Amino acid sequence: MRLGRFVVAGLLAALVACTAPSGTEPPPNRVCRGSTCIDPAMVASRLREQLDGQVAGYVALVGDAPVVAGGAARRDGDPPALPMAADVMVNTASVGKMFTTVVLLEALARHGLDVGSPIAPYLPPDWAHGPNVETITFGNLLTHRSGFRLDSGRIFSSEAAAQEQIAQGVTNTEHGTAEYNNINFSIVRDLLPQLEHADGSADALFLERVQHDVFDPIGVRTARCAAPAQPMLFYPPVTAAPGPGRTPPVGPSACSSGGWFMTPADMLRVLRGLENGDLLTEGLRRQINDGCLGWDVCSRDGSHWKGGAFGDAEGAAFETYFGTSNGLPMVVAINSPAPSAPLPTIVRNAEIAATMPR
């Protein structure tokens, strides 16, 4: 089981920025950058075509286009039955890593540090340090280049997974090489008290910083690091025998590696806040995008996305998508495996079909 899947295909980073002809006005109802435009309504339509009847339920928020949704967030056999919609409480999975990225960048800026600073001085003082821990920087964590190789799923079985990893240390050959590992983000919870010179619970401090730095500035009210009363459930593929839905897990380590519950509508508010400067200064916003900090994939034209996924041994799974392409913000969630491709590829197919010259 994994909180996030690092699904990266080469075609996902193929967008290239262009320069628009002088004085050209963008066509109505399209989002344009340079000489390229994307039609939000067409993206939404293509997502519907790929997902309708192929998954238990889906919801897609594509810029200002009308929300498209279909299927069930909770089937009839899992009362209360709920259709999928923008106001259903879904689990973010690893999309929540972007919230952790914001909190860490803000904390570093407050204390005159940057992503090149080493993490070792801010580890809990009673933790044993294995080999080469002193070489790890905050930027290594945010790009999965720390060299951590302890089982990424360890965070689901131990609140001390990060402590175990630090005691194990890293090898020189692993450090600096990207390999997705949830511990890169769960450890931010453990670093924050020393970084902020704060006493008390690391969990409480982390949750307070996410609320203050991410949710409060943009008026998000639904987010919680706890299971809500009637969340979206997740299911096996639609071709499998029907069975009860599963409840997504609450994010371990105070949701620092993901697993928040919130509505897709509020996920889109967070994404817009990242893009329009409501959450970060212009300098930090450039840093998060130019350095591809927290994101799974970043393209030369400024597009970027973060995906999340969780599955169990019986084949039930859900996926989330949170990203901006050609200036168009999108949030998508599905609650069973799509048969054709991972969700980021499905979104990319819709983008390609809806992209055209200005």
Protein Blocks (a to p, Z undefined) as FASTA:
>chain_A
ZZbdcdddfklmmcccddddehiacdehiacehjbdcdfklmmmmmmmmmgopambdcdd
ehjbccddedjfbdfklccdddddfkbccdekjmlmmmmmmmmmmmmmmnopafkbcfkl
mgcfkbccdehklmpcfklmmnopnopabdfklmmmocklmmmmmmnopafklgopacdd
fklmmmmmmmmmmmnopgcjfklmmmmmmmmmmmmmnopakbccdddfbdcdddddfkbc
cdddddddddehhhlngoiacdfklmmmmmmmmmnopmbcfklmmmmmmnogoiabdcfk
opacdddddddfkopacddddddeehiacddddfbdcfkbcfklmmmmmmmmmgccZZ
